[in-house]
């Protein structure tokens, strides 16, 4: 199951990306996420295989994967059906 914040972060990476740092993601989502909360969500998305990381010892770059894009499409499809009921 995907949380709304996970979908929001995935959509942010898809639309504003393709490569963003954690602080850029926090700013782009316009949410009052603390660094620790955002990092936890990003690590959960990485474990699921929906994002990948890169960068260097000073910052981490997050990129959405094909699996992440598929998950967004699946989430949109499921919620479109619910809205039609």
C-alpha positions as CSV (number, residue, x, y, z in Angstrom):
1,X,0.0,0.0,0.0
2,X,1.2,3.4,-0.9
3,X,0.8,6.5,1.3
4,X,-0.3,9.8,0.0
5,X,3.0,11.4,0.9
6,X,4.9,8.7,-1.0
7,X,2.8,9.4,-4.1
8,X,3.4,13.1,-3.7
9,X,7.1,12.6,-3.5
10,X,7.1,10.2,-6.5
11,X,5.0,12.7,-8.5
12,X,7.4,15.5,-7.5
13,X,10.4,13.5,-8.8
14,X,8.6,12.7,-12.0
15,X,7.4,16.2,-12.7
16,X,10.1,18.4,-11.2
17,X,13.0,16.0,-11.5
18,X,14.5,13.9,-12.8
19,X,17.2,14.5,-10.2
20,X,16.5,16.3,-6.9
21,X,18.1,16.5,-3.5
22,X,16.1,15.8,-0.3
23,X,15.8,19.5,0.5
24,X,14.6,20.3,-3.1
25,X,12.0,17.6,-2.7
26,X,10.8,19.0,0.6
27,X,10.5,22.5,-1.0
28,X,8.8,21.2,-4.1
29,X,6.1,19.3,-2.2
30,X,5.2,22.5,-0.2
31,X,4.8,20.4,2.9
32,X,6.2,21.1,6.3
33,X,8.3,17.9,6.4
34,X,11.2,17.7,8.8
35,X,14.5,16.4,7.4
36,X,14.3,13.2,9.3
37,X,10.7,12.5,8.2
38,X,11.5,13.1,4.5
39,X,14.7,11.0,4.7
40,X,12.7,8.1,6.2
41,X,10.1,8.2,3.4
42,X,12.8,8.5,0.8
43,X,14.6,5.4,2.2
44,X,11.3,3.5,2.2
45,X,10.8,4.4,-1.4
46,X,14.3,3.3,-2.2
47,X,13.8,-0.1,-0.5
48,X,10.7,-0.6,-2.6
49,X,12.7,0.1,-5.7
50,X,10.7,3.1,-6.7
51,X,13.6,5.6,-6.5
52,X,17.3,5.3,-6.8
53,X,20.1,7.4,-5.3
54,X,23.3,9.0,-6.5
55,X,25.5,11.9,-5.7
56,X,28.6,12.3,-3.6
57,X,29.7,12.7,0.0
58,X,28.1,16.1,0.3
59,X,24.6,15.5,-1.0
60,X,22.3,12.7,-2.3
61,X,20.4,12.9,-5.5
62,X,17.1,11.1,-5.8
63,X,15.7,9.8,-9.1
64,X,12.4,8.0,-9.8
65,X,12.7,4.5,-11.4
66,X,10.5,2.9,-14.0
67,X,8.9,0.9,-11.1
68,X,8.1,4.2,-9.4
69,X,6.4,5.6,-12.5
70,X,4.4,2.3,-12.8
71,X,3.3,2.7,-9.1
72,X,2.1,6.3,-9.8
73,X,0.1,5.1,-12.8
74,X,-1.4,2.3,-10.7
75,X,-2.3,4.6,-7.8
76,X,-3.9,7.1,-10.2
77,X,-5.9,4.4,-11.9
78,X,-7.2,2.9,-8.6
79,X,-8.2,6.3,-7.3
80,X,-9.9,7.4,-10.5
81,X,-12.1,4.3,-10.2
82,X,-13.0,5.2,-6.6
83,X,-13.9,8.8,-7.7
84,X,-16.3,7.3,-10.3
85,X,-18.3,5.3,-7.7
